[in-house]
């Protein structure tokens, strides 16, 4: 998704406090260990370009998912239209973020829900190189299926790779049609080094 230079340029923004609206220290809230920062508007050029560019191919999937799960909400064709919908409902704070982990840090399993309007897919981009910049720190997804135990999946990423994943629910084909599974995501404990990622979330927050 991103070149090495783009990864570095994005990671370097972490040290410029002027570009962020808030910093979250995970241990203070029971979210894990490490920290992350939410960008402020106006977003950096690269992040501002990625949001609509990624939204366009994902919105047909999002609408198919809602149809399959019996959810009436449909998403507009462009990200600008969707952001206007969020802002009209009072969700006006940008949600793209940078995350930083050190040795021993981790991110508990969670969902990024910030208000009534939620786009069902989001993107994570790894900005550091596994095995060189850090060890451990795998991206983890869990799927909670009805009346079954949860299933975990580790998603291998290299620097510049992106993963698209479900924010809250996704449809699964069963013998009697589609049913919903609940998704959560997190990061396993880092054994050494530092790991940085960018999160591209399409809905804004209250």
Secondary structure per residue as TSV (DSSP state, phi and psi in degrees):
chain	resnum	aa	ss	phi	psi
A	1	X	-	360.0	-42.7
A	2	X	-	-126.0	149.2
A	3	X	-	-77.2	168.7
A	4	X	H	-59.3	-41.7
A	5	X	H	-64.8	-39.8
A	6	X	H	-66.2	-39.8
A	7	X	H	-60.4	-45.3
A	8	X	H	-66.0	-42.6
A	9	X	H	-62.1	-39.9
A	10	X	H	-70.1	-43.1
A	11	X	H	-62.2	-37.3
A	12	X	H	-65.0	-23.4
A	13	X	G	-63.4	-20.3
A	14	X	G	-57.4	-27.3
A	15	X	G	-90.4	-2.7
A	16	X	-	-104.4	97.5
A	17	X	G	-63.0	-21.5
A	18	X	G	-63.9	-21.8
A	19	X	G	-89.9	3.0
A	20	X	E	-123.9	149.7
A	21	X	E	-94.8	-22.7
A	22	X	E	-163.5	154.4
A	23	X	E	-120.3	132.3
A	24	X	E	-114.6	120.2
A	25	X	E	-93.0	111.4
A	26	X	H	-58.7	-38.5
A	27	X	H	-64.3	-25.3
A	28	X	H	-70.9	-20.9
A	29	X	H	-116.0	4.0
A	30	X	T	74.2	20.5
A	31	X	S	-85.6	-12.2
A	32	X	E	137.1	-142.4
A	33	X	E	-136.4	146.1
A	34	X	S	118.6	-171.8
A	35	X	E	-150.8	162.1
A	36	X	E	-145.8	158.9
A	37	X	E	-130.3	132.6
A	38	X	E	-88.0	129.9
A	39	X	E	-64.7	151.6
A	40	X	-	-98.0	158.9
A	41	X	S	-78.8	141.8
A	42	X	S	-74.9	141.6
A	43	X	-	-68.2	153.7
A	44	X	-	-56.0	150.9
A	45	X	H	-53.3	-44.9
A	46	X	H	-64.6	-44.6
A	47	X	H	-66.5	-41.7
A	48	X	H	-63.0	-31.5
A	49	X	H	-78.8	-36.7
A	50	X	H	-66.9	-38.4
A	51	X	H	-57.2	-57.4
A	52	X	H	-69.4	-32.9
A	53	X	H	-66.0	-37.6
A	54	X	H	-80.2	-33.9
A	55	X	H	-59.8	-41.3
A	56	X	H	-56.1	-49.1
A	57	X	H	-77.7	-15.9
A	58	X	H	-88.3	-25.0
A	59	X	H	-63.8	-36.3
A	60	X	H	-63.1	-35.6
A	61	X	H	-65.4	-45.3
A	62	X	H	-59.0	-41.9
A	63	X	H	-69.1	-37.5
A	64	X	H	-64.9	-41.3
A	65	X	H	-58.8	-49.5
A	66	X	H	-62.5	-38.7
A	67	X	H	-62.1	-44.4
A	68	X	H	-64.5	-33.6
A	69	X	T	-91.7	3.5
A	70	X	T	72.0	27.7
A	71	X	-	-97.8	128.3
A	72	X	-	-74.1	-21.9
A	73	X	-	-64.6	134.7
A	74	X	-	-124.0	150.1
A	75	X	-	-104.8	140.9
A	76	X	-	-68.9	166.1
A	77	X	S	-67.1	-34.8
A	78	X	S	-112.9	152.8
A	79	X	H	-67.1	-34.3
A	80	X	H	-58.2	-41.5
A	81	X	H	-64.8	-40.1
A	82	X	H	-66.9	-40.3
A	83	X	H	-62.6	-39.4
A	84	X	H	-61.2	-37.7
A	85	X	H	-63.6	-44.1
A	86	X	H	-60.5	-48.0
A	87	X	H	-65.1	-35.7
A	88	X	H	-64.0	-25.8
A	89	X	T	-94.1	9.3
A	90	X	T	88.8	4.5
A	91	X	-	-93.2	90.7
A	92	X	-	-116.8	-2.2
A	93	X	B	-95.6	128.8
A	94	X	-	-65.9	147.8
A	95	X	-	-113.8	-11.3
A	96	X	-	-56.4	144.5
A	97	X	E	-149.2	162.4
A	98	X	E	-115.1	139.2
A	99	X	E	-121.6	142.7
A	100	X	E	-134.7	130.9
A	101	X	E	-126.5	145.2
A	102	X	-	-116.3	-176.5
A	103	X	T	-57.2	131.3
A	104	X	T	87.2	-7.5
A	105	X	-	-81.6	158.2
A	106	X	E	-161.4	166.8
A	107	X	E	-125.6	119.3
A	108	X	E	-63.7	155.6
A	109	X	E	-61.6	134.4
A	110	X	E	-160.5	178.5
A	111	X	-	-132.4	143.0
A	112	X	-	-97.3	81.3
A	113	X	-	-111.8	123.9
A	114	X	-	-125.3	10.4
A	115	X	S	161.5	-170.3
A	116	X	S	-64.2	-38.9
A	117	X	-	-95.5	115.8
A	118	X	-	-130.3	122.5
A	119	X	-	-81.5	131.5
A	120	X	S	-78.0	-0.9
A	121	X	E	-127.9	149.0
A	122	X	E	-144.0	172.4
A	123	X	E	-131.2	138.7
A	124	X	E	-120.4	138.5
A	125	X	E	-123.6	124.9
A	126	X	E	-82.5	126.6
A	127	X	-	-102.7	-6.7
A	128	X	S	-116.3	162.9
A	129	X	-	-102.8	116.1
A	130	X	B	-59.4	143.1
A	131	X	T	83.1	-19.3
A	132	X	T	-112.9	-54.9
A	133	X	T	-86.0	-27.1
A	134	X	E	-160.0	162.3
A	135	X	E	-127.2	155.9
A	136	X	E	75.9	-149.6
A	137	X	-	61.2	43.0
A	138	X	-	-78.2	146.5
A	139	X	E	-79.7	127.0
A	140	X	E	-123.0	135.7
A	141	X	E	-118.3	143.5
A	142	X	E	-124.8	147.2
A	143	X	E	-124.7	114.8
A	144	X	E	-96.8	109.2
A	145	X	-	-96.9	145.5
A	146	X	T	-58.0	130.7
A	147	X	T	57.0	25.7
A	148	X	S	-137.9	161.6
A	149	X	-	-72.7	155.1
A	150	X	-	-69.6	150.4
A	151	X	E	-115.9	133.5
A	152	X	E	-107.0	148.7
A	153	X	E	-140.0	130.8
A	154	X	E	-97.5	127.5
A	155	X	E	-103.8	110.4
A	156	X	-	-75.1	128.8
A	157	X	-	-129.0	145.7
A	158	X	-	-108.3	170.8
A	159	X	T	-58.4	130.2
A	160	X	T	88.9	-12.3
A	161	X	-	-74.3	150.9
A	162	X	E	-123.5	149.8
A	163	X	E	-124.2	134.6
A	164	X	E	-102.8	130.6
A	165	X	E	-148.5	165.8
A	166	X	E	-78.4	138.2
A	167	X	S	-75.0	-44.5
A	168	X	S	-133.1	-64.3
A	169	X	E	-127.9	160.7
A	170	X	E	-144.8	152.8
A	171	X	E	-84.1	143.9
A	172	X	E	-129.0	134.7
A	173	X	E	-75.3	122.3
A	174	X	E	-114.8	-175.3
A	175	X	T	-69.3	-21.8
A	176	X	T	-114.9	27.8
A	177	X	E	107.1	-163.1
A	178	X	E	-84.1	146.8
A	179	X	E	-135.1	162.8
A	180	X	E	-91.8	140.0
A	181	X	E	-117.2	146.2
A	182	X	E	-93.5	128.7
A	183	X	E	-109.5	144.1
A	184	X	E	-137.1	157.2
A	185	X	E	-138.2	158.3
A	186	X	E	-168.7	-170.8
A	187	X	E	-133.3	130.5
A	188	X	-	-71.4	167.4
A	189	X	-	-64.3	132.6
A	190	X	E	-74.6	136.6
A	191	X	E	-91.5	-28.6
A	192	X	E	-162.5	161.4
A	193	X	E	79.6	-159.9
A	194	X	-	-132.4	141.4
A	195	X	E	-126.9	129.9
A	196	X	E	-124.7	141.6
A	197	X	E	-138.3	158.9
A	198	X	E	-113.1	136.1
A	199	X	E	-110.9	126.4
A	200	X	E	-108.2	102.8
A	201	X	-	-108.5	137.9
A	202	X	-	-93.5	-24.3
A	203	X	S	-91.5	150.0
A	204	X	-	-92.7	171.1
A	205	X	B	-111.7	157.5
A	206	X	-	-73.7	360.0
